[in-house]
Amino acid sequence: MPTASWNGAVIAQATDAQVQVVENNVYFPLSAVTQEYLRPSSHTSICPWKGTASYYDLVVDGQTNANAAWYYPQPKDAARQIAGHVAFWRGVSVER
């Protein structure tokens, strides 16, 4: 079962069927992410084929990992399978 964890907390957990793997990044459905750890960030980035990514900071036990989660609120057609999904980086451990 794929999981994402950081700072001793499981941030997300889903079944293999629920996640999407794109460019070696595991995208978890937002419903599989523990919402209390997410804080909206104003940071964005642009991928030519996926669209504009928005970010979340992760906050666990008073520690903040800035822009450690990203998602595509309106992915381009080529990336529609990751709509409603979140991926992680910046020290977040993702186990498949």
Backbone as JSON, one array per atom type, in Angstrom:
{
  "sequence": "MPTASWNGAVIAQATDAQVQVVENNVYFPLSAVTQEYLRPSSHTSICPWKGTASYYDLVVDGQTNANAAWYYPQPKDAARQIAGHVAFWRGVSVER",
  "N": [[0.85, -1.18, 0.0], [0.8, 2.08, -1.01], [2.44, 4.76, 0.66], [3.0, 8.03, 2.06], [5.26, 9.79, 4.01], [6.42, 12.03, 6.56], [8.5, 13.64, 8.9], [7.9, 11.83, 10.93], [5.2, 11.29, 10.65], [2.44, 9.77, 8.97], [1.49, 10.97, 6.0], [-0.03, 10.47, 3.75], [-1.97, 7.73, 2.5], [-2.79, 5.07, 0.42], [-4.42, 2.74, -1.81], [-2.86, 0.63, -4.31], [-4.37, 0.8, -6.63], [-5.55, 3.29, -6.4], [-3.61, 5.28, -6.65], [-1.7, 7.32, -8.93], [1.02, 7.08, -11.12], [3.3, 9.23, -12.4], [5.91, 10.3, -14.31], [7.71, 9.08, -12.51], [6.74, 10.03, -10.1], [4.58, 9.6, -7.38], [1.23, 10.05, -7.29], [-1.18, 10.77, -5.02], [-4.64, 10.28, -4.28], [-6.5, 13.12, -3.27], [-8.3, 12.61, -1.25], [-7.04, 10.63, 0.17], [-5.13, 11.8, 1.64], [-4.03, 13.12, 4.71], [-5.69, 15.74, 5.81], [-5.17, 17.61, 7.84], [-2.46, 18.08, 7.87], [-1.86, 19.67, 5.72], [-1.23, 22.89, 4.38], [-2.28, 25.6, 2.51], [-0.21, 26.99, -0.04], [1.23, 29.85, -1.64], [2.79, 29.4, -3.76], [3.5, 28.53, -7.16], [4.06, 26.56, -10.14], [4.98, 25.82, -13.53], [4.28, 23.27, -15.79], [4.96, 22.17, -19.02], [3.33, 20.18, -20.21], [1.55, 19.26, -18.28], [0.39, 21.43, -16.97], [-0.41, 24.21, -14.78], [0.93, 24.0, -11.61], [-0.12, 23.93, -8.23], [0.72, 24.42, -4.77], [1.18, 22.89, -1.52], [2.18, 23.53, 1.83], [3.65, 21.33, 4.2], [2.77, 20.66, 7.5], [3.8, 19.42, 10.44], [3.78, 18.47, 13.74], [4.6, 21.06, 14.55], [6.65, 21.62, 12.8], [7.53, 22.87, 9.6], [7.42, 22.05, 6.2], [8.09, 23.59, 3.5], [6.21, 24.03, 0.56], [6.06, 21.29, -0.09], [4.27, 19.56, -1.19], [2.45, 19.01, -4.18], [-0.03, 19.8, -6.67], [-2.31, 19.65, -9.46], [-4.65, 21.84, -10.16], [-6.21, 22.26, -12.44], [-5.49, 20.25, -14.6], [-3.88, 19.8, -17.8], [-5.26, 18.15, -20.71], [-3.61, 15.93, -21.35], [-2.71, 15.13, -18.89], [-4.87, 14.43, -17.37], [-5.42, 12.27, -15.71], [-4.3, 12.78, -13.25], [-5.84, 14.63, -11.99], [-7.24, 15.92, -9.05], [-5.37, 14.71, -7.44], [-2.4, 14.45, -5.38], [1.1, 15.01, -5.12], [4.38, 14.43, -3.66], [7.49, 15.8, -2.39], [10.75, 17.03, -1.46], [12.02, 15.77, 0.81], [9.98, 14.18, 1.75], [9.08, 10.94, 2.39], [8.24, 8.47, 0.16], [6.72, 5.47, -0.2], [6.24, 2.65, -2.2]],
  "CA": [[0.0, 0.0, 0.0], [1.63, 3.28, -1.07], [2.34, 5.73, 1.74], [3.91, 9.17, 2.09], [5.46, 10.19, 5.4], [7.41, 13.07, 6.83], [8.61, 14.08, 10.29], [7.3, 10.82, 11.78], [3.75, 11.17, 10.44], [1.96, 9.3, 7.67], [0.78, 12.08, 5.37], [-1.0, 9.92, 2.8], [-1.96, 6.27, 2.35], [-3.79, 4.7, -0.57], [-4.18, 1.45, -2.46], [-2.18, 0.74, -5.61], [-5.36, 1.19, -7.65], [-5.95, 4.69, -6.23], [-2.55, 6.22, -6.99], [-1.25, 7.46, -10.31], [2.46, 7.32, -11.18], [3.63, 10.03, -13.57], [7.31, 10.74, -14.24], [8.23, 8.49, -11.27], [6.12, 10.63, -8.92], [3.35, 8.94, -6.97], [0.16, 11.0, -7.02], [-2.2, 10.21, -4.14], [-5.9, 11.03, -4.32], [-6.59, 14.07, -2.16], [-9.08, 11.97, -0.18], [-6.15, 9.72, 0.91], [-4.16, 12.65, 2.34], [-4.5, 13.65, 5.99], [-5.85, 17.17, 5.54], [-4.65, 18.46, 8.92], [-1.06, 18.37, 7.62], [-1.73, 20.53, 4.55], [-1.5, 24.33, 4.45], [-2.11, 26.16, 1.16], [0.95, 27.84, -0.33], [0.99, 30.71, -2.8], [3.76, 29.01, -4.8], [3.04, 27.8, -8.34], [5.05, 26.29, -11.18], [4.32, 25.45, -14.79], [4.78, 22.14, -16.57], [4.42, 22.37, -20.36], [2.3, 19.23, -20.63], [0.56, 19.01, -17.22], [-0.3, 22.67, -16.63], [0.09, 24.99, -13.64], [0.85, 23.3, -10.33], [-0.25, 24.66, -6.97], [1.47, 23.73, -3.73], [0.85, 22.91, -0.1], [3.22, 23.29, 2.84], [3.3, 20.3, 5.17], [3.02, 21.09, 8.87], [3.69, 18.27, 11.33], [4.4, 18.7, 15.05], [5.21, 22.38, 14.61], [7.67, 21.76, 11.76], [6.96, 23.16, 8.28], [8.16, 21.68, 5.0], [7.47, 24.5, 2.54], [5.95, 23.61, -0.82], [6.45, 19.88, -0.18], [3.23, 18.8, -1.91], [1.91, 19.77, -5.31], [-1.18, 19.24, -7.39], [-2.72, 20.41, -10.64], [-6.09, 22.1, -10.02], [-6.83, 22.12, -13.76], [-4.45, 19.7, -15.47], [-4.15, 19.71, -19.23], [-5.84, 16.86, -21.1], [-2.61, 14.86, -21.32], [-2.47, 14.75, -17.5], [-6.16, 14.42, -16.66], [-5.46, 11.19, -14.72], [-3.85, 13.24, -11.94], [-6.8, 15.59, -11.41], [-7.66, 15.5, -7.72], [-4.28, 13.96, -6.81], [-1.3, 15.23, -4.79], [2.4, 14.35, -5.07], [5.24, 14.96, -2.61], [8.92, 15.82, -2.56], [11.44, 17.77, -0.39], [12.25, 14.96, 2.01], [8.85, 13.3, 2.08], [9.36, 9.55, 2.0], [7.12, 7.81, -0.51], [6.93, 4.03, -0.35], [5.26, 1.99, -3.07]],
  "C": [[0.89, 1.24, 0.0], [1.35, 4.23, 0.1], [3.33, 6.87, 1.51], [4.04, 9.59, 3.54], [6.55, 11.24, 5.51], [7.35, 13.42, 8.3], [7.85, 13.13, 11.23], [5.81, 10.61, 11.6], [3.46, 10.61, 9.05], [1.08, 10.39, 7.11], [-0.33, 11.57, 4.46], [-0.85, 8.41, 2.75], [-3.1, 5.89, 1.42], [-3.5, 3.29, -1.09], [-3.45, 1.69, -3.78], [-3.13, 1.23, -6.68], [-5.73, 2.67, -7.57], [-4.88, 5.67, -6.69], [-2.28, 6.23, -8.49], [0.26, 7.74, -10.26], [2.76, 8.01, -12.51], [5.05, 10.56, -13.36], [7.96, 10.31, -12.93], [7.73, 9.17, -10.0], [4.81, 9.91, -8.65], [2.34, 10.01, -6.59], [-0.94, 10.29, -6.23], [-3.51, 10.98, -4.32], [-5.98, 11.94, -3.1], [-7.34, 13.46, -0.98], [-8.22, 11.02, 0.66], [-5.09, 10.47, 1.71], [-4.78, 13.18, 3.62], [-4.5, 15.18, 5.9], [-5.24, 18.07, 6.61], [-3.18, 18.83, 8.71], [-0.84, 19.35, 6.47], [-2.08, 21.98, 4.86], [-1.31, 24.89, 3.04], [-0.89, 27.07, 1.07], [0.6, 28.71, -1.53], [1.91, 30.35, -3.97], [3.07, 28.27, -5.94], [4.23, 27.52, -9.24], [4.29, 25.81, -12.41], [5.05, 24.27, -15.43], [4.17, 22.27, -17.96], [3.3, 21.4, -20.73], [1.26, 18.92, -19.55], [-0.23, 20.26, -16.86], [0.36, 23.38, -15.47], [-0.15, 24.23, -12.35], [0.69, 24.3, -9.2], [0.39, 23.8, -5.89], [0.81, 23.83, -2.37], [2.16, 22.86, 0.68], [2.72, 22.13, 3.69], [3.67, 20.83, 6.55], [2.74, 19.9, 9.78], [4.45, 18.58, 12.61], [5.18, 20.01, 15.11], [6.3, 22.62, 13.58], [6.98, 21.97, 10.41], [7.93, 22.75, 7.19], [7.49, 22.45, 3.86], [7.36, 23.89, 1.15], [6.3, 22.14, -1.07], [5.43, 19.01, -0.89], [2.72, 19.66, -3.05], [0.78, 19.02, -5.97], [-1.51, 20.16, -8.55], [-4.22, 20.64, -10.55], [-6.85, 21.93, -11.34], [-5.78, 21.56, -14.72], [-4.87, 19.71, -16.93], [-4.66, 18.31, -19.55], [-4.86, 15.7, -21.0], [-2.35, 14.34, -19.9], [-3.76, 14.63, -16.7], [-6.25, 13.32, -15.61], [-4.99, 11.63, -13.34], [-4.73, 14.34, -11.36], [-7.24, 15.06, -10.05], [-6.62, 14.7, -6.97], [-3.17, 14.91, -6.37], [-0.03, 14.39, -4.8], [3.29, 15.08, -4.06], [6.7, 14.92, -3.02], [9.53, 16.53, -1.35], [11.53, 16.98, 0.91], [11.09, 14.12, 2.45], [9.18, 11.92, 1.53], [8.11, 8.94, 1.39], [7.49, 6.35, -0.76], [5.84, 3.46, -1.24], [5.2, 0.58, -2.64]]
}
